[in-house]
Amino acid sequence: MLYSKYFRKESLVIGQPFYILDKVDSTNNYAMEQVNNGTINSGTTWFAMEQTAGKGQRGKQWLSPPGENIMLTIALQPGMLPLSRQFMLSVAVALGACDFFSQHAGDETGIKWSNDIYWRDRKAGGILIENVLRGNTWQYAIIGIGLNINQTTFPEHLPNPVSLRQITGKTWDAIALGKELCACLQERIQALHPSTYDSLLTEYISKLFRLNQAGLYRMNNEYFEGIIRDVLPDGRLCLEKDKNIIQLNFGEIEFVLTK
């Protein structure tokens, strides 16, 4: 394992300290407040037993019954990782979460661009990374992760959720698994270095949901069939549409999913 000067092994321990919050509106909001109120050790993690306003991508709410799932946020100082390569942090976090889930759910675990965790064609979790900037300096990445662990019933409007309990038939200790997740994230994040960017991105792409498979998408209120072919180092998705490759930023396209 290559430990880079970006995230030194001796100075970064994700999940140290590991705080358990009984109830909070959002672990990302809570972490952001702690960062703004003073100096927080890089790797500090907050795990919520209950969230009243959990945050998902594109302003969506992350819903979870109390005590059943992993809902945690990590405050990470990016070190020497430049803001221009912030997508590589997203790649490392997605791979770490995928590593963790696959240890228990098997090798059908994957990643839906840009950073949802999937099992087969069903969503097991999501990641939301928010940045804290001071001028042009990237001071912290606030990394929120939600993973379905013991939940067995979901809101009707969610098209394809799945939990680890549904996959395995077992009930799990969500807090213990949260600490396991931190260890997987630690390994992936500490491997970040310019010399590993290409290999990490290649591995990330290999795990993509719908890679090289035809799927239904929506863009600008138009539904069409497309094929995911690649992801660029800045995070743009390369999608084949009508035999042409289009490059898309996150939020510009919607995966059309069915129950």
C-alpha positions as CSV (number, residue, x, y, z in Angstrom):
1,M,0.0,0.0,0.0
2,L,1.3,3.4,-1.0
3,Y,0.8,6.0,1.7
4,S,1.3,9.4,0.1
5,K,2.4,12.7,1.5
6,Y,-1.2,13.8,0.7
7,F,-2.6,11.7,3.6
8,R,0.1,10.5,5.9
9,K,-0.6,7.3,7.7
10,E,0.5,8.7,11.0
11,S,-1.6,11.8,10.8
12,L,-4.9,10.5,9.4
13,V,-7.1,7.9,11.0
14,I,-10.6,8.0,9.7
15,G,-13.0,7.2,12.5
16,Q,-10.7,8.6,15.2
17,P,-12.5,10.0,17.1
18,F,-15.9,8.3,16.3
19,Y,-18.8,10.1,17.8
20,I,-22.3,8.6,18.1
21,L,-25.1,11.2,18.0
22,D,-28.6,10.1,19.3
23,K,-30.5,12.5,17.0
24,V,-29.4,15.2,14.6
25,D,-31.0,17.0,11.6
26,S,-28.1,16.0,9.3
27,T,-24.6,14.6,10.1
28,N,-23.3,16.8,7.3
29,N,-24.8,19.9,8.8
30,Y,-23.5,18.9,12.2
31,A,-20.0,18.3,10.9
32,M,-20.0,21.6,9.0
33,E,-20.9,23.4,12.2
34,Q,-18.1,21.7,14.1
35,V,-15.6,22.6,11.4
36,N,-16.8,26.2,11.2
37,N,-16.6,26.5,15.0
38,G,-13.0,25.5,15.4
39,T,-10.2,23.1,14.5
40,I,-11.4,19.5,13.9
41,N,-8.9,16.6,13.6
42,S,-8.9,15.2,10.0
43,G,-10.7,11.9,10.1
44,T,-13.2,12.9,12.8
45,T,-16.4,10.9,12.2
46,W,-20.0,11.5,13.4
47,F,-22.5,8.6,13.3
48,A,-26.2,9.3,13.8
49,M,-28.7,6.9,15.3
50,E,-31.4,9.2,13.8
51,Q,-31.5,12.0,11.3
52,T,-34.5,14.3,10.9
53,A,-33.3,15.9,7.7
54,G,-30.6,13.7,6.1
55,K,-29.1,15.2,3.0
56,G,-28.9,13.4,-0.4
57,Q,-27.7,14.5,-3.8
58,R,-29.2,17.4,-5.6
59,G,-31.1,18.6,-2.5
60,K,-33.0,15.4,-2.0
61,Q,-33.6,14.1,1.5
62,W,-32.0,10.9,2.8
63,L,-34.7,8.9,4.7
64,S,-33.9,6.3,7.3
65,P,-35.7,4.8,10.3
66,P,-33.9,5.4,13.6
67,G,-31.0,3.0,14.5
68,E,-31.3,0.8,11.4
69,N,-28.7,2.1,9.0
70,I,-25.3,3.7,8.6
71,M,-25.6,7.5,8.6
72,L,-22.2,9.1,9.1
73,T,-20.1,12.0,8.1
74,I,-16.3,12.4,8.1
75,A,-14.5,15.7,8.2
76,L,-11.3,15.3,6.1
77,Q,-8.5,17.8,5.4
78,P,-7.5,17.2,1.8
79,G,-3.9,17.9,2.5
80,M,-2.0,18.4,-0.8
81,L,-4.8,17.0,-3.0
82,P,-5.6,20.0,-5.2
83,L,-9.1,21.2,-5.6
84,S,-8.8,20.6,-9.3
85,R,-8.6,16.9,-8.6
86,Q,-11.5,16.8,-6.2
87,F,-13.2,14.1,-8.2
88,M,-10.4,11.7,-7.3
89,L,-11.5,12.0,-3.6
90,S,-15.0,11.1,-4.7
91,V,-13.6,8.1,-6.6
92,A,-11.6,6.9,-3.5
93,V,-14.7,7.3,-1.2
94,A,-16.9,5.5,-3.6
95,L,-14.4,2.6,-3.9
96,G,-14.0,2.4,-0.1
97,A,-17.8,2.2,0.4
98,C,-18.0,-0.3,-2.4
99,D,-15.2,-2.4,-0.8
100,F,-17.0,-2.3,2.5
101,F,-20.5,-3.3,1.2
102,S,-19.1,-6.1,-1.1
103,Q,-17.4,-7.7,1.9
104,H,-20.8,-8.6,3.2
105,A,-23.1,-8.5,0.1
106,G,-20.7,-10.0,-2.5
107,D,-19.2,-9.1,-5.8
108,E,-22.4,-7.9,-7.3
109,T,-21.8,-4.6,-5.5
110,G,-21.0,-1.7,-7.7
111,I,-21.2,2.1,-8.2
112,K,-23.7,4.2,-10.0
113,W,-22.1,7.3,-11.4
114,S,-21.2,9.4,-9.7
115,N,-21.2,7.9,-6.2
116,D,-24.2,5.8,-5.3
117,I,-23.6,2.3,-4.0
118,Y,-25.5,-0.4,-5.9
119,W,-26.2,-4.1,-5.5
120,R,-27.2,-5.5,-8.8
121,D,-29.6,-2.9,-10.1
122,R,-30.7,-1.7,-6.7
123,K,-29.6,1.2,-4.6
124,A,-27.9,0.4,-1.3
125,G,-26.6,3.8,-0.4
126,G,-25.3,7.2,-1.4
127,I,-22.5,9.6,-0.8
128,L,-22.6,13.4,-0.5
129,I,-19.3,15.4,-0.4
130,E,-19.5,19.1,0.5
131,N,-16.4,21.3,0.5
132,V,-15.3,24.0,2.9
133,L,-13.2,26.7,1.2
134,R,-11.2,29.6,2.7
135,G,-10.6,31.8,-0.3
136,N,-9.0,29.5,-2.8
137,T,-7.9,27.0,-0.2
138,W,-9.7,23.7,0.2
139,Q,-9.8,23.3,3.9
140,Y,-12.1,20.4,4.5
141,A,-14.2,17.8,2.6
142,I,-17.4,16.9,4.5
143,I,-18.0,13.4,3.4
144,G,-21.5,12.1,4.2
145,I,-22.4,8.4,3.6
146,G,-25.7,6.7,4.0
147,L,-26.0,2.9,3.6
148,N,-29.1,0.7,4.0
149,I,-28.2,-1.9,6.6
150,N,-31.2,-3.3,8.5
151,Q,-34.1,-1.5,6.8
152,T,-36.7,-3.7,5.2
153,T,-39.5,-1.3,4.2
154,F,-39.0,1.8,2.2
155,P,-41.1,4.7,1.0
156,E,-43.2,3.9,-2.1
157,H,-41.6,6.7,-4.2
158,L,-38.1,5.1,-4.1
159,P,-37.8,2.9,-7.2
160,N,-35.1,0.4,-6.3
161,P,-33.8,0.4,-2.7
162,V,-32.2,-2.6,-1.1
163,S,-30.5,-3.2,2.3
164,L,-27.8,-5.5,3.5
165,R,-30.4,-7.4,5.6
166,Q,-32.6,-8.0,2.6
167,I,-29.5,-9.3,0.7
168,T,-28.1,-11.5,3.4
169,G,-31.1,-12.4,5.6
170,K,-29.1,-11.3,8.7
171,T,-29.5,-8.4,11.2
172,W,-26.4,-6.4,11.6
173,D,-24.8,-4.0,14.2
174,A,-24.9,-0.8,12.3
175,I,-22.4,1.0,14.6
176,A,-19.8,-1.8,14.2
177,L,-20.3,-1.7,10.5
178,G,-19.9,2.0,10.5
179,K,-16.4,1.6,12.0
180,E,-15.6,-1.1,9.4
181,L,-16.6,1.3,6.7
182,C,-14.1,3.9,8.1
183,A,-11.3,1.3,7.8
184,C,-12.2,0.7,4.2
185,L,-12.3,4.4,3.5
186,Q,-8.9,4.9,5.2
187,E,-7.2,2.4,2.9
188,R,-8.6,4.0,-0.2
189,I,-8.1,7.6,0.7
190,Q,-4.5,7.1,1.9
191,A,-3.7,5.5,-1.5
192,L,-4.5,8.8,-3.3
193,H,-1.5,10.1,-5.1
194,P,-0.8,11.3,-8.6
195,S,0.8,8.0,-9.4
196,T,-2.4,6.1,-8.5
197,Y,-5.0,8.4,-10.1
198,D,-5.1,6.4,-13.3
199,S,-5.4,3.0,-11.7
200,L,-8.0,4.2,-9.2
201,L,-10.1,5.7,-11.9
202,T,-9.8,2.6,-14.1
203,E,-11.0,0.5,-11.1
204,Y,-13.9,2.9,-10.4
205,I,-15.0,2.7,-14.1
206,S,-14.9,-1.1,-14.0
207,K,-17.4,-1.1,-11.2
208,L,-19.9,1.2,-12.8
209,F,-23.6,0.3,-13.0
210,R,-24.6,0.0,-16.6
211,L,-21.1,0.1,-18.0
212,N,-21.2,-0.8,-21.7
213,Q,-24.9,-1.7,-21.3
214,A,-27.8,0.0,-22.9
215,G,-30.0,1.9,-20.5
216,L,-32.8,4.4,-20.4
217,Y,-31.9,8.0,-19.5
218,R,-33.6,11.4,-19.4
219,M,-32.0,14.7,-20.4
220,N,-33.8,18.0,-21.0
221,N,-37.2,16.2,-20.7
222,E,-36.1,13.8,-23.5
223,Y,-36.0,10.1,-22.9
224,F,-33.4,8.1,-24.8
225,E,-31.3,4.9,-24.8
226,G,-27.6,5.4,-24.0
227,I,-24.5,3.4,-23.2
228,I,-22.0,4.4,-20.5
229,R,-18.5,4.2,-22.1
230,D,-16.1,6.1,-19.8
231,V,-15.6,8.6,-17.0
232,L,-13.1,11.4,-17.4
233,P,-10.6,12.5,-14.7
234,D,-12.7,15.5,-13.9
235,G,-15.8,13.3,-13.3
236,R,-17.7,13.9,-16.5
237,L,-19.6,10.9,-17.8
238,C,-19.0,9.7,-21.4
239,L,-22.3,8.4,-22.7
240,E,-22.9,7.0,-26.2
241,K,-26.1,8.4,-27.7
242,D,-27.1,7.8,-31.3
243,K,-23.6,6.5,-32.0
244,N,-22.0,9.7,-30.7
245,I,-20.2,10.3,-27.4
246,I,-21.6,13.1,-25.2
247,Q,-19.8,14.3,-22.1
248,L,-22.0,15.1,-19.1
249,N,-21.6,16.8,-15.7
250,F,-23.3,15.5,-12.7
251,G,-26.9,16.7,-12.6
252,E,-27.2,17.0,-16.4
253,I,-28.7,13.5,-16.9
254,E,-31.0,11.3,-15.0
255,F,-30.9,7.5,-14.9
256,V,-34.4,6.2,-15.5
257,L,-35.1,3.3,-13.1
258,T,-38.1,1.0,-12.8
259,K,-39.3,-1.0,-9.8
